[in-house]
Amino acid sequence: IFVTVGSTDFDALVARMDALAPQLGAEVVMQIGLGEYVPQHGRFFRFAPSLDHHYDQAEVVVAHGGLGTIVEVLERGKRLICVVNPAT
C-alpha cells in the first residue's frame, strides 16, 4: 500500500493510515510531503524525484485528490483511493 500526499501536507491522512497499518496485513509506505506527523508503523519519506517505483510496486495507492497522481495511478491500472483534504 502506497500513501501519497503530494507536495503539501495532509497529516490527517498520514496519521489515519499509520493507525491502520498494523491491521492491514500489507506493508505501508508513505510519502508525507511537508507534514509534521511522523509515521510509526510503516516506511516513509518526504519527497522523491519520482514516485514511479512506488506506484509500480503498490497494489493499492491511497492519495490526496491531485490530478497528476490520479492520472499516473490510473494509467498503471492500479487500485486508487482518493481522499479529499478538507484543510486545503
Beta strands, then each sheet from edge to edge (+ up, - down):
strand 1: 2-4
strand 2: 29-31
strand 3: 43-45
strand 4: 60-63
strand 5: 79-82
sheet 1: 3+ 2+ 1+ 4+ 5+
end
